[in-house]
Amino acid sequence: MTLPIPSGTRDVLPEEMRERHAVVAALRELFDTHGYGEVATPMVEYASVLDHAGLAAVGDDATRPRFRTVDERGETLALRTDMTVPIARLVGSRFADAELPIRLSYVAHCYRGVRPGRGESRELLQAGIELCGAPGPDGVAEALTVLVGALDAVGLPGARVAVGDASLFPALLDAVGIVGSARAAVMHELATRDMVGLEREVRAAADEVTATMLLEIASRRGEPALLDEIADDRANAALAGLRELVAKLDQDVASRLILDLGLTRKLGYYTGAVFEVYAPGQGHAIGGGGRYDDLLGTFGRPLPAVGFALDVDALHTALVGTSRGTWRVGWTGAADRDGKVGS
C-alpha cells in the first residue's frame, strides 16, 4: 500500500540523498572559501515578522506565507517561504554592531503554496548567501562572482545567469507618466512574463511611440553588449546601474551572463539588480536573487544587501540531465574536471 503525500513534496531515497549531500558539500565549501559564515534560523517565524517585511508578491501570491498555525499564546506562526527575510531579521537583532560587510550563508528548507497542475515544489531545499552592508555595484558583482563559482563547483559550467534590474521599469514608467492602476497592471504582466498581457496594458496606457519603446526594452535579452544598442535617452538613464555593474565584473563572470531587460522577480522587496539561474535542459529557473536595499531597515539596521538562493534539488536534476543520466557521486562533494560532483 502506498500512502499519498502532499502535492509538491517528495520522498528522497538513499542514493539520491548521497548525491544531494555531495552537491550541498560543494556549495558549502565554495561559500566558506569566499568568507561566508553559515547560519541557521527557525523553520517557523511569527507571521507578523514575515508580514512586516513586506513579502507581498508583484505577480501573484505564490510566495506569501501559506502554512500557518497558532502557538500556545495565540500568536500566529508561519513556515518560512525563503531565507532572505529570516536572515534580515537575524542581522537586525544579532548583528547590530557587527563590522561590515556581513557575509552569511545557509542551507535550509523553505515552504511555499502551490497552484494545482503546475508541478511546483511546496518544499524546497535552498542553498545561498546574503551579503549585507556592501553598497552599489560592488556588492552585486561579488554576489554574482560567488554565484558563478557555485555553479562551477557543483559541475554546471554550462549554466547561465540572467541579470536584470528591478528598478528599471519603475523608473521608465515614472519617466513616461504611467502611474496608479495602469502602472500596477503593467508590473503584474511583466512579473508573470505574459508578453501578450504586457503589450495590452502598455498600449492602453501610453501613446504608440512610448508603448513601442517600453515593449522593445522588455523584450531585449542577450550579451552585455546589448546595452550599447539602446537609443532612447530615458531608457539609457534607467540602465546606468546595469552598465556600472557590468563594468565591475571580471570577464569570466560577465561571459556567463545574459542581460534580460524585462526581468523582474515576484517578491516585492527587490530594489536593484535581479538575477535568475538557468541550466541546459531545464525549463525553469534553478535559482535566483538580487539586491534589496530597503528590507534590513524594517528590522532596525538599514543596510544595502544582495543575495541569491539555489534550489539544491533542481541543481541535482540539472547535473543528471547534463550527463544524460550517467552522473554519479561519491562522498567528497568535490567537483572534478569533467563536471561531475564526487570522486
C-alpha positions in Angstrom: 0.0 0.0 0.0 1.4 3.4 -1.0 0.1 6.3 1.1 -0.2 9.7 -0.5 2.0 12.7 0.4 1.1 16.3 -0.1 1.4 17.7 -3.6 4.6 19.5 -4.2 6.6 17.2 -1.8 8.5 14.0 -2.4 10.5 11.3 -0.6 14.3 11.2 -1.1 15.9 7.7 -1.2 19.4 6.8 -0.1 21.3 7.0 -3.4 19.8 10.4 -4.3 20.4 11.6 -0.7 24.1 10.8 -1.1 24.1 12.8 -4.3 22.2 15.7 -2.6 24.7 15.8 0.2 27.6 16.0 -2.3 26.0 19.0 -4.0 25.5 20.7 -0.7 29.1 19.9 0.4 30.4 21.5 -2.8 28.4 24.6 -2.2 29.3 24.9 1.5 33.0 24.7 0.6 32.7 27.4 -2.0 30.7 29.7 0.3 33.3 29.2 3.1 36.1 29.9 0.7 34.6 33.3 -0.1 34.2 34.1 3.6 30.5 33.4 4.1 29.7 32.0 7.5 26.8 29.5 7.7 23.8 30.4 9.9 20.5 28.6 10.6 17.2 30.2 11.6 13.9 28.6 12.9 11.8 26.9 10.3 8.8 28.8 11.7 8.7 32.6 12.2 6.0 34.8 13.7 3.7 35.7 10.9 3.8 39.3 12.0 7.5 39.3 11.2 7.1 38.0 7.7 4.2 40.3 7.1 6.1 43.3 8.5 8.9 42.6 6.0 6.6 43.3 3.0 6.6 39.9 1.4 3.8 41.0 -1.0 4.4 39.5 -4.4 4.5 41.6 -7.5 3.0 38.9 -9.8 0.9 36.6 -7.6 0.8 35.4 -4.0 2.6 32.0 -4.5 5.5 33.2 -2.4 3.4 34.6 0.5 3.5 32.5 3.8 0.7 29.9 3.4 1.3 27.4 6.2 0.2 28.9 9.4 -0.7 27.7 12.9 -1.2 29.3 16.3 1.1 28.7 19.3 0.1 28.3 23.0 -0.1 32.1 23.4 -2.3 32.7 20.5 0.4 34.1 18.3 0.2 33.1 14.6 3.3 31.2 13.3 4.2 30.6 9.6 6.6 28.4 7.8 9.3 30.5 6.1 9.0 30.9 2.3 12.6 32.0 1.8 15.7 32.7 3.8 16.2 36.3 3.0 13.6 37.7 5.4 14.7 35.5 8.3 18.3 36.5 7.8 17.3 40.2 7.6 15.7 39.7 11.0 18.8 37.9 12.2 21.1 40.7 11.1 18.9 43.3 12.7 18.8 41.6 16.0 22.1 39.6 16.4 24.5 41.6 14.2 23.5 45.1 15.2 27.1 46.1 15.9 28.9 43.7 13.5 31.6 45.1 11.2 30.6 45.5 7.6 30.1 43.9 5.3 28.4 40.9 6.9 28.7 37.7 4.8 26.3 34.9 5.7 25.4 31.6 4.0 22.7 28.9 4.6 21.3 25.6 3.6 17.7 25.3 4.5 14.2 24.1 3.6 11.6 26.6 2.7 7.8 26.2 2.1 5.5 27.8 -0.4 2.0 27.5 -1.7 1.5 25.6 -5.0 -1.0 26.0 -7.8 -2.6 22.7 -8.9 -1.4 21.2 -12.1 1.8 23.1 -12.4 4.3 20.7 -10.9 5.6 23.3 -8.4 7.5 22.4 -5.3 5.9 23.0 -2.0 9.1 22.1 -0.1 12.4 23.5 -1.4 15.9 22.9 -0.2 17.8 26.1 -0.8 21.5 27.0 -0.5 22.6 30.6 -0.8 24.3 33.7 0.5 23.3 37.1 1.8 25.8 40.0 1.6 24.8 42.8 3.9 26.4 46.2 4.0 28.2 46.2 0.6 26.7 49.1 -1.4 26.3 49.7 -5.1 27.5 47.5 -7.9 30.5 46.2 -5.9 28.2 44.1 -3.7 26.2 42.7 -6.7 29.5 42.0 -8.5 30.7 40.0 -5.5 27.4 38.0 -5.3 27.5 37.2 -9.0 31.1 36.1 -8.7 30.2 33.7 -5.9 27.1 32.5 -7.8 29.1 31.7 -10.9 31.7 30.0 -8.7 29.0 27.9 -7.1 27.7 26.7 -10.4 31.2 25.7 -11.4 31.8 24.0 -8.0 28.8 21.6 -8.4 29.7 20.9 -12.1 27.4 23.2 -14.1 29.8 25.3 -16.2 27.1 25.5 -18.9 24.6 27.3 -16.6 23.9 30.9 -17.3 22.7 33.8 -15.1 20.1 36.1 -16.5 20.5 39.6 -15.0 18.0 42.5 -15.0 17.1 45.4 -12.8 14.0 45.6 -10.7 14.2 49.4 -10.7 14.4 49.7 -14.5 10.7 49.5 -15.4 9.5 51.6 -12.4 11.9 54.3 -13.5 10.7 54.1 -17.1 7.1 54.2 -16.1 7.8 57.2 -13.9 9.6 58.9 -16.9 6.7 58.3 -19.3 3.9 59.2 -16.7 2.3 55.8 -16.3 1.1 55.7 -12.7 -1.6 54.2 -10.4 -3.6 51.2 -11.5 -2.1 51.3 -15.0 1.4 51.1 -13.6 0.3 48.2 -11.3 -1.2 46.3 -14.3 2.0 46.7 -16.3 4.2 45.5 -13.5 1.9 42.5 -12.9 2.2 41.4 -16.6 5.9 41.9 -16.5 6.4 39.8 -13.4 4.3 37.0 -14.7 6.2 37.0 -18.1 2.9 37.5 -20.0 4.1 39.4 -23.1 0.7 39.4 -24.6 -0.8 40.9 -21.5 2.1 43.3 -21.2 1.5 44.6 -24.7 -2.2 45.0 -24.0 -1.6 47.0 -20.8 1.2 49.2 -22.2 -0.7 50.1 -25.3 -3.7 51.0 -23.2 -1.6 53.3 -21.0 0.7 55.1 -23.5 1.0 56.6 -26.9 2.3 54.5 -29.8 5.9 55.7 -29.7 6.2 55.3 -25.9 4.5 51.9 -26.0 6.8 50.6 -28.7 9.9 51.8 -26.7 8.6 50.0 -23.5 7.8 46.8 -25.3 11.2 46.8 -27.1 13.1 47.3 -23.8 11.0 44.5 -22.1 12.0 42.1 -24.9 15.7 42.8 -25.0 17.8 39.8 -24.0 21.4 38.9 -24.8 25.0 39.5 -24.1 26.1 42.7 -22.1 26.9 44.4 -25.4 23.2 44.9 -26.0 23.4 47.9 -23.6 25.3 49.8 -26.4 22.3 49.3 -28.8 19.8 51.2 -26.7 18.9 54.5 -28.3 16.2 56.0 -26.1 17.6 58.6 -23.7 15.0 57.7 -21.0 16.0 54.0 -21.2 19.7 54.8 -21.1 19.3 56.9 -18.0 17.5 54.0 -16.3 20.1 51.5 -17.4 23.0 53.3 -15.8 23.1 50.8 -12.9 23.4 47.8 -15.1 26.2 49.4 -17.1 28.1 50.2 -13.9 27.6 46.6 -12.7 28.9 45.0 -16.0 32.0 47.2 -15.8 32.8 45.8 -12.3 32.7 42.2 -13.4 35.6 40.0 -14.3 35.4 38.8 -17.9 34.9 35.2 -17.0 31.9 36.2 -14.9 30.5 38.6 -17.4 30.7 35.9 -20.1 28.3 33.8 -18.1 25.6 36.5 -18.0 22.6 37.0 -20.2 21.2 40.5 -19.7 17.4 40.4 -19.6 15.9 43.9 -19.5 12.4 42.7 -18.9 13.4 40.5 -15.9 11.8 41.2 -12.6 11.0 39.0 -9.6 7.8 38.3 -7.9 8.9 39.1 -4.4 8.4 42.8 -3.8 11.5 43.7 -1.8 14.0 43.8 -4.7 15.3 47.3 -5.4 18.0 46.9 -8.0 19.8 44.2 -9.9 18.0 40.9 -10.0 19.0 37.5 -11.4 17.9 34.1 -12.3 19.9 30.9 -13.0 19.2 28.6 -16.0 20.8 25.3 -16.8 20.8 23.3 -20.1 17.7 21.1 -20.3 15.8 22.8 -17.5 12.6 24.6 -18.4 12.6 26.8 -15.3 15.0 28.8 -13.2 17.1 26.8 -10.7 18.0 29.8 -8.6 17.7 33.5 -8.3 18.3 36.6 -6.2 19.1 40.2 -6.3 19.6 43.5 -4.4 17.2 44.5 -1.7 18.4 47.8 -0.1 15.2 48.6 2.0 14.5 45.2 3.7 17.0 45.3 6.5 15.8 48.7 7.6 12.5 47.2 8.6 14.4 45.1 11.1 16.3 48.0 12.7 19.6 48.1 10.8 19.3 49.9 7.4 21.9 48.4 5.1 22.2 47.7 1.4 22.1 44.0 0.8 22.2 41.4 -2.0 21.9 37.6 -2.1 20.9 34.6 -4.0 19.4 31.1 -3.4 19.9 27.9 -5.4 17.4 25.1 -5.5 19.5 22.1 -4.5 17.2 19.5 -6.0 17.0 21.5 -9.3 20.8 21.6 -9.3 20.9 17.8 -8.9 18.3 17.3 -11.7 20.3 19.6 -14.0 23.5 17.6 -13.2 21.8 14.3 -14.0 20.4 15.8 -17.2 23.7 17.3 -18.3 25.5 13.9 -18.1 22.5 12.1 -19.7 21.8 10.1 -16.6 25.4 8.8 -16.1 26.3 11.3 -13.3 27.4 9.5 -10.2 28.6 10.8 -6.9 30.9 9.7 -4.2 31.2 11.1 -0.7 33.7 14.0 -1.1 31.5 16.6 -2.8 34.4 17.9 -4.8 33.9 18.8 -8.5 36.2 17.2 -11.0 37.3 18.5 -14.4 34.5 16.6 -16.2 31.8 18.5 -14.3 30.9 15.6 -12.0 30.5 16.0 -8.3 32.2 13.3 -6.3 35.4 11.4 -6.6 
